[in-house]
Amino acid sequence: MRIISGTYRGRRLKPPRLIDARPTTDYAREGLFNMLTNRLDFPQLKVLDLYSGTGAIAIEFISRGAKSATAVDINRVSVKFMAEVKSDWEIENFDIVKSNAVKYLQRNQVKFDLIFADPPYQSEDAFLILKTVQSQQALNEHGLLVIEHDKRKSFVEEPSFQEMRAFGKVNFSFFGVL
C-alpha cells in the first residue's frame, strides 16, 4: 500500500498483520482522489477519517496538502501503527484517536470540511454514520461526507445524497450538507 501523490508520494505503509482492516485499494484511492481534486481546495481542508485502519486515507489527504487530518479507529493495533507512521514520517498535522466512530461523532464539537468513513461492509454503520453526521452537524457549510461501501448498499433515497462512484468492487457515495 503506497501513498499516491504529494509530499509522501511513493512511500509505503507496511501495517502489521494484526490490523483488522480492509484497506482501500490503491486503484480505488486514486480514483477517489482524482474526483476530489476537482471539487476541493486541499490546503483549506480539515479532514476526519473514520474507521481509518492503516490511516492511508488521512495520510493521503495530508500528503496532498490538507490543513489537518484526524484518524479515528477503535483497534489499538491500528492506532499504534498510525502513531508510529506519524512519528517516523514526522507528520505534525495528523491527529489519531482511539474511539468507536459513532461515539466520537456524537461527542465531537469540531466541524470538518470532509469526513471519510469506511465502516465494515457487513455492518449497518454506514447508515448510522450518515445520520450522526447530519444530526451532529459535523460538516462545515460546504462540507462533504464520503462513505465507502460495497454494491449491496444504496443511499440514493437519502436527502443529502449527491452521487455514487464505483472503482472495481469499491463504491463511494457522496453526501452534502442538508
Contacts in CASP RR format, 6 or more apart in sequence:
PFRMAT RR
TARGET T0000
AUTHOR 0000-0000-0000
METHOD contacts of the structure
MODEL  1
MRIISGTYRGRRLKPPRLIDARPTTDYAREGLFNMLTNRLDFPQLKVLDL
YSGTGAIAIEFISRGAKSATAVDINRVSVKFMAEVKSDWEIENFDIVKSN
AVKYLQRNQVKFDLIFADPPYQSEDAFLILKTVQSQQALNEHGLLVIEHD
KRKSFVEEPSFQEMRAFGKVNFSFFGVL
1 12 0 8 1.000
1 13 0 8 1.000
1 14 0 8 1.000
1 15 0 8 1.000
1 23 0 8 1.000
1 26 0 8 1.000
1 54 0 8 1.000
1 56 0 8 1.000
2 10 0 8 1.000
2 11 0 8 1.000
2 12 0 8 1.000
2 13 0 8 1.000
2 26 0 8 1.000
3 9 0 8 1.000
3 10 0 8 1.000
3 11 0 8 1.000
3 12 0 8 1.000
3 13 0 8 1.000
3 56 0 8 1.000
3 59 0 8 1.000
3 60 0 8 1.000
3 63 0 8 1.000
4 10 0 8 1.000
4 26 0 8 1.000
4 29 0 8 1.000
4 30 0 8 1.000
4 33 0 8 1.000
4 60 0 8 1.000
5 33 0 8 1.000
5 60 0 8 1.000
5 63 0 8 1.000
5 64 0 8 1.000
6 63 0 8 1.000
6 64 0 8 1.000
6 65 0 8 1.000
7 62 0 8 1.000
7 63 0 8 1.000
7 64 0 8 1.000
7 65 0 8 1.000
8 59 0 8 1.000
8 62 0 8 1.000
8 63 0 8 1.000
8 89 0 8 1.000
9 63 0 8 1.000
11 89 0 8 1.000
13 54 0 8 1.000
13 55 0 8 1.000
13 56 0 8 1.000
13 59 0 8 1.000
13 85 0 8 1.000
15 21 0 8 1.000
15 23 0 8 1.000
15 53 0 8 1.000
15 54 0 8 1.000
15 78 0 8 1.000
15 81 0 8 1.000
16 77 0 8 1.000
16 81 0 8 1.000
18 77 0 8 1.000
19 53 0 8 1.000
19 54 0 8 1.000
19 75 0 8 1.000
19 77 0 8 1.000
19 78 0 8 1.000
19 81 0 8 1.000
20 75 0 8 1.000
20 77 0 8 1.000
20 78 0 8 1.000
21 51 0 8 1.000
21 53 0 8 1.000
21 54 0 8 1.000
21 73 0 8 1.000
21 75 0 8 1.000
21 78 0 8 1.000
22 118 0 8 1.000
22 120 0 8 1.000
22 121 0 8 1.000
23 53 0 8 1.000
23 54 0 8 1.000
23 56 0 8 1.000
24 32 0 8 1.000
24 56 0 8 1.000
24 57 0 8 1.000
24 118 0 8 1.000
24 148 0 8 1.000
24 170 0 8 1.000
25 167 0 8 1.000
25 168 0 8 1.000
25 170 0 8 1.000
27 167 0 8 1.000
27 168 0 8 1.000
28 148 0 8 1.000
28 167 0 8 1.000
28 168 0 8 1.000
28 170 0 8 1.000
28 172 0 8 1.000
29 56 0 8 1.000
29 57 0 8 1.000
29 60 0 8 1.000
31 165 0 8 1.000
31 167 0 8 1.000
32 146 0 8 1.000
32 165 0 8 1.000
32 167 0 8 1.000
32 172 0 8 1.000
33 60 0 8 1.000
33 64 0 8 1.000
35 165 0 8 1.000
35 172 0 8 1.000
36 114 0 8 1.000
36 146 0 8 1.000
37 64 0 8 1.000
39 144 0 8 1.000
40 113 0 8 1.000
40 114 0 8 1.000
40 144 0 8 1.000
42 61 0 8 1.000
42 64 0 8 1.000
42 65 0 8 1.000
42 66 0 8 1.000
43 65 0 8 1.000
43 66 0 8 1.000
43 67 0 8 1.000
44 67 0 8 1.000
44 113 0 8 1.000
45 61 0 8 1.000
45 65 0 8 1.000
45 66 0 8 1.000
45 67 0 8 1.000
45 68 0 8 1.000
45 113 0 8 1.000
45 114 0 8 1.000
46 66 0 8 1.000
46 67 0 8 1.000
46 68 0 8 1.000
46 69 0 8 1.000
46 70 0 8 1.000
46 110 0 8 1.000
46 111 0 8 1.000
46 112 0 8 1.000
46 113 0 8 1.000
46 114 0 8 1.000
46 140 0 8 1.000
47 58 0 8 1.000
47 61 0 8 1.000
47 66 0 8 1.000
47 68 0 8 1.000
47 69 0 8 1.000
47 70 0 8 1.000
47 112 0 8 1.000
47 113 0 8 1.000
47 114 0 8 1.000
47 115 0 8 1.000
47 116 0 8 1.000
48 69 0 8 1.000
48 70 0 8 1.000
48 72 0 8 1.000
48 112 0 8 1.000
48 114 0 8 1.000
48 115 0 8 1.000
48 116 0 8 1.000
48 138 0 8 1.000
49 55 0 8 1.000
49 57 0 8 1.000
49 58 0 8 1.000
49 61 0 8 1.000
49 69 0 8 1.000
49 70 0 8 1.000
49 71 0 8 1.000
49 72 0 8 1.000
49 116 0 8 1.000
50 72 0 8 1.000
50 101 0 8 1.000
50 104 0 8 1.000
50 105 0 8 1.000
50 115 0 8 1.000
50 116 0 8 1.000
50 117 0 8 1.000
50 118 0 8 1.000
50 119 0 8 1.000
50 129 0 8 1.000
51 72 0 8 1.000
51 73 0 8 1.000
51 101 0 8 1.000
51 117 0 8 1.000
51 118 0 8 1.000
51 119 0 8 1.000
51 120 0 8 1.000
51 125 0 8 1.000
52 58 0 8 1.000
52 71 0 8 1.000
52 72 0 8 1.000
52 73 0 8 1.000
52 78 0 8 1.000
52 82 0 8 1.000
52 118 0 8 1.000
53 71 0 8 1.000
53 73 0 8 1.000
53 75 0 8 1.000
53 78 0 8 1.000
53 81 0 8 1.000
53 82 0 8 1.000
53 118 0 8 1.000
54 78 0 8 1.000
54 81 0 8 1.000
54 82 0 8 1.000
55 71 0 8 1.000
55 73 0 8 1.000
55 78 0 8 1.000
55 82 0 8 1.000
55 85 0 8 1.000
57 116 0 8 1.000
57 118 0 8 1.000
58 69 0 8 1.000
58 70 0 8 1.000
58 71 0 8 1.000
58 82 0 8 1.000
58 94 0 8 1.000
58 116 0 8 1.000
59 69 0 8 1.000
59 85 0 8 1.000
59 89 0 8 1.000
59 91 0 8 1.000
59 94 0 8 1.000
61 69 0 8 1.000
61 114 0 8 1.000
62 68 0 8 1.000
62 69 0 8 1.000
62 91 0 8 1.000
62 93 0 8 1.000
62 94 0 8 1.000
66 93 0 8 1.000
67 93 0 8 1.000
68 93 0 8 1.000
68 94 0 8 1.000
68 95 0 8 1.000
69 93 0 8 1.000
69 94 0 8 1.000
69 95 0 8 1.000
70 95 0 8 1.000
70 96 0 8 1.000
70 97 0 8 1.000
70 110 0 8 1.000
70 112 0 8 1.000
71 82 0 8 1.000
71 94 0 8 1.000
71 95 0 8 1.000
71 96 0 8 1.000
71 97 0 8 1.000
72 97 0 8 1.000
72 99 0 8 1.000
72 101 0 8 1.000
72 104 0 8 1.000
73 79 0 8 1.000
73 82 0 8 1.000
73 96 0 8 1.000
73 97 0 8 1.000
73 98 0 8 1.000
73 99 0 8 1.000
73 101 0 8 1.000
74 98 0 8 1.000
74 99 0 8 1.000
74 100 0 8 1.000
74 101 0 8 1.000
76 98 0 8 1.000
79 96 0 8 1.000
79 97 0 8 1.000
79 98 0 8 1.000
82 94 0 8 1.000
82 96 0 8 1.000
83 96 0 8 1.000
85 91 0 8 1.000
86 94 0 8 1.000
86 96 0 8 1.000
97 104 0 8 1.000
101 117 0 8 1.000
101 119 0 8 1.000
101 125 0 8 1.000
101 129 0 8 1.000
102 125 0 8 1.000
102 128 0 8 1.000
102 129 0 8 1.000
102 132 0 8 1.000
105 129 0 8 1.000
105 132 0 8 1.000
105 133 0 8 1.000
105 136 0 8 1.000
105 138 0 8 1.000
106 132 0 8 1.000
106 136 0 8 1.000
108 136 0 8 1.000
108 138 0 8 1.000
110 138 0 8 1.000
111 137 0 8 1.000
111 138 0 8 1.000
111 139 0 8 1.000
111 140 0 8 1.000
112 138 0 8 1.000
112 139 0 8 1.000
112 140 0 8 1.000
112 143 0 8 1.000
113 139 0 8 1.000
113 140 0 8 1.000
113 142 0 8 1.000
113 143 0 8 1.000
113 144 0 8 1.000
114 143 0 8 1.000
114 144 0 8 1.000
114 145 0 8 1.000
114 146 0 8 1.000
115 133 0 8 1.000
115 138 0 8 1.000
115 139 0 8 1.000
115 144 0 8 1.000
115 145 0 8 1.000
115 146 0 8 1.000
116 145 0 8 1.000
116 146 0 8 1.000
116 147 0 8 1.000
116 148 0 8 1.000
117 125 0 8 1.000
117 126 0 8 1.000
117 129 0 8 1.000
117 145 0 8 1.000
117 146 0 8 1.000
117 147 0 8 1.000
117 148 0 8 1.000
118 147 0 8 1.000
118 148 0 8 1.000
119 125 0 8 1.000
119 126 0 8 1.000
119 129 0 8 1.000
119 147 0 8 1.000
119 149 0 8 1.000
121 149 0 8 1.000
121 150 0 8 1.000
121 152 0 8 1.000
121 153 0 8 1.000
126 147 0 8 1.000
126 149 0 8 1.000
126 153 0 8 1.000
126 155 0 8 1.000
129 145 0 8 1.000
129 147 0 8 1.000
130 145 0 8 1.000
130 147 0 8 1.000
130 155 0 8 1.000
130 158 0 8 1.000
130 160 0 8 1.000
130 175 0 8 1.000
132 138 0 8 1.000
133 139 0 8 1.000
133 145 0 8 1.000
133 175 0 8 1.000
134 160 0 8 1.000
134 178 0 8 1.000
137 177 0 8 1.000
139 145 0 8 1.000
139 176 0 8 1.000
139 177 0 8 1.000
140 177 0 8 1.000
141 177 0 8 1.000
142 177 0 8 1.000
143 176 0 8 1.000
143 177 0 8 1.000
144 174 0 8 1.000
144 175 0 8 1.000
144 176 0 8 1.000
145 160 0 8 1.000
145 174 0 8 1.000
145 175 0 8 1.000
145 176 0 8 1.000
146 172 0 8 1.000
146 173 0 8 1.000
146 174 0 8 1.000
146 175 0 8 1.000
147 155 0 8 1.000
147 172 0 8 1.000
147 173 0 8 1.000
147 175 0 8 1.000
148 170 0 8 1.000
148 171 0 8 1.000
148 172 0 8 1.000
149 171 0 8 1.000
149 172 0 8 1.000
149 173 0 8 1.000
150 169 0 8 1.000
150 170 0 8 1.000
150 171 0 8 1.000
151 166 0 8 1.000
151 169 0 8 1.000
151 171 0 8 1.000
153 171 0 8 1.000
153 173 0 8 1.000
154 164 0 8 1.000
155 161 0 8 1.000
155 164 0 8 1.000
155 173 0 8 1.000
155 175 0 8 1.000
156 164 0 8 1.000
158 175 0 8 1.000
159 178 0 8 1.000
160 175 0 8 1.000
160 176 0 8 1.000
160 177 0 8 1.000
160 178 0 8 1.000
161 173 0 8 1.000
161 174 0 8 1.000
161 175 0 8 1.000
162 174 0 8 1.000
162 175 0 8 1.000
162 176 0 8 1.000
163 173 0 8 1.000
163 174 0 8 1.000
164 171 0 8 1.000
164 172 0 8 1.000
164 173 0 8 1.000
164 174 0 8 1.000
165 171 0 8 1.000
165 172 0 8 1.000
165 174 0 8 1.000
166 172 0 8 1.000
END
